[in-house]
Amino acid sequence: MIIDRDENTTIITQETATVKALVSNIEKDYHTYKNYHLIVKLSSLDKVLLEDVIEFLRLSKNHRADKKTFVIVSEKVDLEEMPEEIMVVPTMQEAYDIIEMEDIERDLGF
């Protein structure tokens, strides 16, 4: 897993680990990410399935409860299948847009 930081956002890029291993690694080191918005790029998977995204659900809920944004980025996902409880977008620009939108909503008290 590759970890980059861009101001108030941490970007975690999956390389070769399975989704379960990636989630486990993020949870293990969560204390280092909890104060940042999180973008998880699933770039090494040929196709991102609903089961893969559901692995992140608990992590996403916890992160959002702490008033931070959690977004999964993959262009290999069927967006129609994804649950509303987790943000999944096809591009990095859309992930940054979601972070900006949610920051504005938090500032307005939504």
mmCIF file of the C-alpha atoms, coordinates in Angstrom:
data_MODEL
# 
_entry.id   MODEL 
# 
loop_
_atom_site.group_PDB 
_atom_site.id 
_atom_site.type_symbol 
_atom_site.label_atom_id 
_atom_site.label_alt_id 
_atom_site.label_comp_id 
_atom_site.label_asym_id 
_atom_site.label_entity_id 
_atom_site.label_seq_id 
_atom_site.pdbx_PDB_ins_code 
_atom_site.Cartn_x 
_atom_site.Cartn_y 
_atom_site.Cartn_z 
_atom_site.occupancy 
_atom_site.B_iso_or_equiv 
_atom_site.pdbx_formal_charge 
_atom_site.auth_seq_id 
_atom_site.auth_comp_id 
_atom_site.auth_asym_id 
_atom_site.auth_atom_id 
_atom_site.pdbx_PDB_model_num 
ATOM 1   C CA . MET A 1 1   ? 0.000   0.000  0.000   1.00 0.00 ? 1   MET A CA 1 
ATOM 2   C CA . ILE A 1 2   ? 1.255   3.432  -0.958  1.00 0.00 ? 2   ILE A CA 1 
ATOM 3   C CA . ILE A 1 3   ? 0.426   6.333  1.361   1.00 0.00 ? 3   ILE A CA 1 
ATOM 4   C CA . ASP A 1 4   ? 0.497   9.965  0.239   1.00 0.00 ? 4   ASP A CA 1 
ATOM 5   C CA . ARG A 1 5   ? -0.625  13.052 2.101   1.00 0.00 ? 5   ARG A CA 1 
ATOM 6   C CA . ASP A 1 6   ? -2.116  16.135 0.463   1.00 0.00 ? 6   ASP A CA 1 
ATOM 7   C CA . GLU A 1 7   ? -2.817  18.852 3.062   1.00 0.00 ? 7   GLU A CA 1 
ATOM 8   C CA . ASN A 1 8   ? -5.757  17.476 5.094   1.00 0.00 ? 8   ASN A CA 1 
ATOM 9   C CA . THR A 1 9   ? -6.189  14.300 3.022   1.00 0.00 ? 9   THR A CA 1 
ATOM 10  C CA . THR A 1 10  ? -4.460  10.925 3.137   1.00 0.00 ? 10  THR A CA 1 
ATOM 11  C CA . ILE A 1 11  ? -4.462  8.930  -0.099  1.00 0.00 ? 11  ILE A CA 1 
ATOM 12  C CA . ILE A 1 12  ? -3.974  5.184  0.249   1.00 0.00 ? 12  ILE A CA 1 
ATOM 13  C CA . THR A 1 13  ? -3.292  3.312  -2.974  1.00 0.00 ? 13  THR A CA 1 
ATOM 14  C CA . GLN A 1 14  ? -3.728  -0.432 -3.074  1.00 0.00 ? 14  GLN A CA 1 
ATOM 15  C CA . GLU A 1 15  ? -0.922  -2.219 -4.829  1.00 0.00 ? 15  GLU A CA 1 
ATOM 16  C CA . THR A 1 16  ? -1.109  -5.993 -4.606  1.00 0.00 ? 16  THR A CA 1 
ATOM 17  C CA . ALA A 1 17  ? -2.813  -6.739 -1.303  1.00 0.00 ? 17  ALA A CA 1 
ATOM 18  C CA . THR A 1 18  ? -6.272  -8.211 -1.214  1.00 0.00 ? 18  THR A CA 1 
ATOM 19  C CA . VAL A 1 19  ? -9.064  -5.900 -0.153  1.00 0.00 ? 19  VAL A CA 1 
ATOM 20  C CA . LYS A 1 20  ? -9.343  -7.690 3.201   1.00 0.00 ? 20  LYS A CA 1 
ATOM 21  C CA . ALA A 1 21  ? -5.609  -7.262 3.816   1.00 0.00 ? 21  ALA A CA 1 
ATOM 22  C CA . LEU A 1 22  ? -5.790  -3.596 2.801   1.00 0.00 ? 22  LEU A CA 1 
ATOM 23  C CA . VAL A 1 23  ? -8.689  -2.913 5.194   1.00 0.00 ? 23  VAL A CA 1 
ATOM 24  C CA . SER A 1 24  ? -6.827  -4.749 7.958   1.00 0.00 ? 24  SER A CA 1 
ATOM 25  C CA . ASN A 1 25  ? -3.677  -2.674 7.359   1.00 0.00 ? 25  ASN A CA 1 
ATOM 26  C CA . ILE A 1 26  ? -5.644  0.577  7.393   1.00 0.00 ? 26  ILE A CA 1 
ATOM 27  C CA . GLU A 1 27  ? -7.442  -0.399 10.609  1.00 0.00 ? 27  GLU A CA 1 
ATOM 28  C CA . LYS A 1 28  ? -4.150  -1.411 12.227  1.00 0.00 ? 28  LYS A CA 1 
ATOM 29  C CA . ASP A 1 29  ? -2.597  2.007  11.519  1.00 0.00 ? 29  ASP A CA 1 
ATOM 30  C CA . TYR A 1 30  ? -5.844  3.968  11.788  1.00 0.00 ? 30  TYR A CA 1 
ATOM 31  C CA . HIS A 1 31  ? -4.473  6.240  14.513  1.00 0.00 ? 31  HIS A CA 1 
ATOM 32  C CA . THR A 1 32  ? -2.198  7.828  11.880  1.00 0.00 ? 32  THR A CA 1 
ATOM 33  C CA . TYR A 1 33  ? -5.104  8.530  9.476   1.00 0.00 ? 33  TYR A CA 1 
ATOM 34  C CA . LYS A 1 34  ? -7.976  9.431  11.786  1.00 0.00 ? 34  LYS A CA 1 
ATOM 35  C CA . ASN A 1 35  ? -7.418  13.195 11.639  1.00 0.00 ? 35  ASN A CA 1 
ATOM 36  C CA . TYR A 1 36  ? -7.387  13.308 7.827   1.00 0.00 ? 36  TYR A CA 1 
ATOM 37  C CA . HIS A 1 37  ? -9.915  12.750 5.091   1.00 0.00 ? 37  HIS A CA 1 
ATOM 38  C CA . LEU A 1 38  ? -9.248  9.348  3.502   1.00 0.00 ? 38  LEU A CA 1 
ATOM 39  C CA . ILE A 1 39  ? -9.185  8.451  -0.174  1.00 0.00 ? 39  ILE A CA 1 
ATOM 40  C CA . VAL A 1 40  ? -8.612  4.777  -0.959  1.00 0.00 ? 40  VAL A CA 1 
ATOM 41  C CA . LYS A 1 41  ? -7.594  4.061  -4.554  1.00 0.00 ? 41  LYS A CA 1 
ATOM 42  C CA . LEU A 1 42  ? -8.318  0.513  -5.665  1.00 0.00 ? 42  LEU A CA 1 
ATOM 43  C CA . SER A 1 43  ? -6.157  0.597  -8.766  1.00 0.00 ? 43  SER A CA 1 
ATOM 44  C CA . SER A 1 44  ? -4.735  -2.914 -8.860  1.00 0.00 ? 44  SER A CA 1 
ATOM 45  C CA . LEU A 1 45  ? -8.062  -4.745 -9.039  1.00 0.00 ? 45  LEU A CA 1 
ATOM 46  C CA . ASP A 1 46  ? -9.378  -5.803 -12.452 1.00 0.00 ? 46  ASP A CA 1 
ATOM 47  C CA . LYS A 1 47  ? -12.927 -5.277 -11.227 1.00 0.00 ? 47  LYS A CA 1 
ATOM 48  C CA . VAL A 1 48  ? -14.227 -3.922 -7.942  1.00 0.00 ? 48  VAL A CA 1 
ATOM 49  C CA . LEU A 1 49  ? -17.143 -5.952 -6.664  1.00 0.00 ? 49  LEU A CA 1 
ATOM 50  C CA . LEU A 1 50  ? -19.802 -5.079 -4.129  1.00 0.00 ? 50  LEU A CA 1 
ATOM 51  C CA . GLU A 1 51  ? -18.180 -7.490 -1.650  1.00 0.00 ? 51  GLU A CA 1 
ATOM 52  C CA . ASP A 1 52  ? -14.908 -5.559 -1.954  1.00 0.00 ? 52  ASP A CA 1 
ATOM 53  C CA . VAL A 1 53  ? -16.577 -2.243 -1.136  1.00 0.00 ? 53  VAL A CA 1 
ATOM 54  C CA . ILE A 1 54  ? -18.546 -3.719 1.768   1.00 0.00 ? 54  ILE A CA 1 
ATOM 55  C CA . GLU A 1 55  ? -15.211 -4.631 3.414   1.00 0.00 ? 55  GLU A CA 1 
ATOM 56  C CA . PHE A 1 56  ? -14.671 -0.872 3.911   1.00 0.00 ? 56  PHE A CA 1 
ATOM 57  C CA . LEU A 1 57  ? -18.129 -0.170 5.358   1.00 0.00 ? 57  LEU A CA 1 
ATOM 58  C CA . ARG A 1 58  ? -17.228 -0.307 9.060   1.00 0.00 ? 58  ARG A CA 1 
ATOM 59  C CA . LEU A 1 59  ? -14.087 1.758  8.500   1.00 0.00 ? 59  LEU A CA 1 
ATOM 60  C CA . SER A 1 60  ? -16.081 4.319  6.494   1.00 0.00 ? 60  SER A CA 1 
ATOM 61  C CA . LYS A 1 61  ? -18.816 4.620  9.132   1.00 0.00 ? 61  LYS A CA 1 
ATOM 62  C CA . ASN A 1 62  ? -16.277 5.123  11.924  1.00 0.00 ? 62  ASN A CA 1 
ATOM 63  C CA . HIS A 1 63  ? -14.338 7.695  9.929   1.00 0.00 ? 63  HIS A CA 1 
ATOM 64  C CA . ARG A 1 64  ? -17.455 9.644  8.985   1.00 0.00 ? 64  ARG A CA 1 
ATOM 65  C CA . ALA A 1 65  ? -18.611 9.584  12.624  1.00 0.00 ? 65  ALA A CA 1 
ATOM 66  C CA . ASP A 1 66  ? -15.380 11.462 13.414  1.00 0.00 ? 66  ASP A CA 1 
ATOM 67  C CA . LYS A 1 67  ? -16.450 14.191 10.945  1.00 0.00 ? 67  LYS A CA 1 
ATOM 68  C CA . LYS A 1 68  ? -13.989 13.163 8.233   1.00 0.00 ? 68  LYS A CA 1 
ATOM 69  C CA . THR A 1 69  ? -14.672 12.071 4.664   1.00 0.00 ? 69  THR A CA 1 
ATOM 70  C CA . PHE A 1 70  ? -13.968 8.538  3.411   1.00 0.00 ? 70  PHE A CA 1 
ATOM 71  C CA . VAL A 1 71  ? -14.009 7.923  -0.357  1.00 0.00 ? 71  VAL A CA 1 
ATOM 72  C CA . ILE A 1 72  ? -13.124 4.896  -2.490  1.00 0.00 ? 72  ILE A CA 1 
ATOM 73  C CA . VAL A 1 73  ? -11.836 5.609  -6.001  1.00 0.00 ? 73  VAL A CA 1 
ATOM 74  C CA . SER A 1 74  ? -12.052 3.058  -8.791  1.00 0.00 ? 74  SER A CA 1 
ATOM 75  C CA . GLU A 1 75  ? -12.968 3.331  -12.427 1.00 0.00 ? 75  GLU A CA 1 
ATOM 76  C CA . LYS A 1 76  ? -13.604 -0.430 -12.445 1.00 0.00 ? 76  LYS A CA 1 
ATOM 77  C CA . VAL A 1 77  ? -16.732 -0.351 -10.315 1.00 0.00 ? 77  VAL A CA 1 
ATOM 78  C CA . ASP A 1 78  ? -20.410 -0.602 -11.151 1.00 0.00 ? 78  ASP A CA 1 
ATOM 79  C CA . LEU A 1 79  ? -21.691 2.492  -9.335  1.00 0.00 ? 79  LEU A CA 1 
ATOM 80  C CA . GLU A 1 80  ? -25.288 1.247  -9.575  1.00 0.00 ? 80  GLU A CA 1 
ATOM 81  C CA . GLU A 1 81  ? -24.417 -1.672 -7.252  1.00 0.00 ? 81  GLU A CA 1 
ATOM 82  C CA . MET A 1 82  ? -22.772 0.408  -4.528  1.00 0.00 ? 82  MET A CA 1 
ATOM 83  C CA . PRO A 1 83  ? -24.561 1.036  -1.215  1.00 0.00 ? 83  PRO A CA 1 
ATOM 84  C CA . GLU A 1 84  ? -25.448 4.619  -0.339  1.00 0.00 ? 84  GLU A CA 1 
ATOM 85  C CA . GLU A 1 85  ? -23.648 4.300  3.013   1.00 0.00 ? 85  GLU A CA 1 
ATOM 86  C CA . ILE A 1 86  ? -20.233 4.536  1.359   1.00 0.00 ? 86  ILE A CA 1 
ATOM 87  C CA . MET A 1 87  ? -18.853 6.976  -1.197  1.00 0.00 ? 87  MET A CA 1 
ATOM 88  C CA . VAL A 1 88  ? -17.446 5.352  -4.333  1.00 0.00 ? 88  VAL A CA 1 
ATOM 89  C CA . VAL A 1 89  ? -16.365 7.473  -7.299  1.00 0.00 ? 89  VAL A CA 1 
ATOM 90  C CA . PRO A 1 90  ? -14.490 6.750  -10.534 1.00 0.00 ? 90  PRO A CA 1 
ATOM 91  C CA . THR A 1 91  ? -11.897 9.587  -10.417 1.00 0.00 ? 91  THR A CA 1 
ATOM 92  C CA . MET A 1 92  ? -9.626  11.384 -7.974  1.00 0.00 ? 92  MET A CA 1 
ATOM 93  C CA . GLN A 1 93  ? -11.142 14.735 -8.943  1.00 0.00 ? 93  GLN A CA 1 
ATOM 94  C CA . GLU A 1 94  ? -14.567 13.474 -7.888  1.00 0.00 ? 94  GLU A CA 1 
ATOM 95  C CA . ALA A 1 95  ? -13.091 12.280 -4.577  1.00 0.00 ? 95  ALA A CA 1 
ATOM 96  C CA . TYR A 1 96  ? -11.710 15.769 -3.912  1.00 0.00 ? 96  TYR A CA 1 
ATOM 97  C CA . ASP A 1 97  ? -15.072 17.258 -4.901  1.00 0.00 ? 97  ASP A CA 1 
ATOM 98  C CA . ILE A 1 98  ? -16.837 15.000 -2.360  1.00 0.00 ? 98  ILE A CA 1 
ATOM 99  C CA . ILE A 1 99  ? -14.397 16.065 0.360   1.00 0.00 ? 99  ILE A CA 1 
ATOM 100 C CA . GLU A 1 100 ? -14.991 19.723 -0.444  1.00 0.00 ? 100 GLU A CA 1 
ATOM 101 C CA . MET A 1 101 ? -18.775 19.264 -0.501  1.00 0.00 ? 101 MET A CA 1 
ATOM 102 C CA . GLU A 1 102 ? -18.830 17.400 2.813   1.00 0.00 ? 102 GLU A CA 1 
ATOM 103 C CA . ASP A 1 103 ? -16.574 20.031 4.414   1.00 0.00 ? 103 ASP A CA 1 
ATOM 104 C CA . ILE A 1 104 ? -19.061 22.708 3.381   1.00 0.00 ? 104 ILE A CA 1 
ATOM 105 C CA . GLU A 1 105 ? -21.965 20.636 4.767   1.00 0.00 ? 105 GLU A CA 1 
ATOM 106 C CA . ARG A 1 106 ? -20.130 20.171 8.074   1.00 0.00 ? 106 ARG A CA 1 
ATOM 107 C CA . ASP A 1 107 ? -19.407 23.925 8.257   1.00 0.00 ? 107 ASP A CA 1 
ATOM 108 C CA . LEU A 1 108 ? -23.127 24.610 7.719   1.00 0.00 ? 108 LEU A CA 1 
ATOM 109 C CA . GLY A 1 109 ? -24.073 22.093 10.423  1.00 0.00 ? 109 GLY A CA 1 
ATOM 110 C CA . PHE A 1 110 ? -25.641 19.381 8.256   1.00 0.00 ? 110 PHE A CA 1 
# 
